[in-house]
Amino acid sequence: MTLGQAREDFTLMLGKLIVWANEQGYRLRIGAVLEQEGHKENSNHYIGLAADMPVFKPGAQEQDLEAHRRMHDCWDSLGGAPRIEKDLNHYSVKWAGRW
């Protein structure tokens, strides 16, 4: 699989997650998809295979950590990379042994 094909698959998976989250009543704010700085070395953000998505319930001012856990359960079922407990708004796929 090429990086381009992996990015296409990641985009489709992310779209499915966004639709699922909307059906649950969650509000998302996509950020840091194709960043060039600000993440750890060799981050999948730099190659378009990771996204940070803060999750809120309607009207809330703070992120909903339980919603993140449910979203990661969905992400797992779509084939996404394992969750990072210290960075629950991070959603990615594995590429070359990293995520």
N, C-alpha and C positions, 0 to 999 in steps of 0.2 A: 504494500500500500504506500502511495506517495503521501507527502505532507499535505498536498492539496486535497487529496481524497480524504485524509483524516480530518482536515478542517471542514470539509463538506459534511462528513458524518457527525462531527461535533456540533455543527450548526443545527442539523436536524434534531439531534438529541436535546440541545438547548431549547429549541422551539417546542418540543414535546413537553419538556419540564415547565416551560413558561405557561403553556396551555393548562397543564395539570394544576399548577399553582393558582392560576386564575379561577379554575373550577372550585378550588378549596376556599376561595375568598381572600387569598393573599395578594398583596401589592408588592411589586418588585421594582427595583431600580438597578438596571444593568450598568456596570462600570468595569473598567480594567479588562477589556477583552484582548486588544492587540496593543499592549503597552510596550514601551521601549526602555523604561527605567522604573525603579521603585519596588521591584520584587527581587526575590533571591536569585542568585546566579543560576542560569539555565532554566529559568521559570518557563512553563508552558504558556504563560501570558505573552511572552516575547514572540511566540510562533503561532499565536491564534488558536491555541488549544486549551485555554482556561478563561473563565469569566468570574468576576466577583459580582454577586447579586445580593445586596441587602434585601431582607424580607420584612414586610410590615403587615399588620392587620389594619384594615381601613381605620383611619383616624388616629392611629398610634404614632408616637414620636420616637419610640425605641424599637430596635429590631426584635423579632419574635424568635427566640432560640428554639422553642419547640417546633415551630414551623420549619426551621432549617433542618431539624432532625427528620421530620416527615418528608421534606423535599429530598434529603439525601437518601432516604429509603427508596423514593421514586427514582432518583438518579442511579442508585445501585441497580435497580431493575432494568434500567435502560442501558446498562453496561458502562457507566461512568467510573472514573477512578475513585478509590476509597476516600472517605471524608477525612479532613484534617480537623481534629477536635478543637484546636486553638484558632482555626480559621474557617468557621462554618459557612461563611458566605462565599467560599471558594468552590467552584465546580469545574472539573477538568476531566480529561481522558489521559490515559497512559500513552506515552510516546518515547521510544528509545530508553525505556526503563525509568522514566521520570513522570511526575505529575504535579 
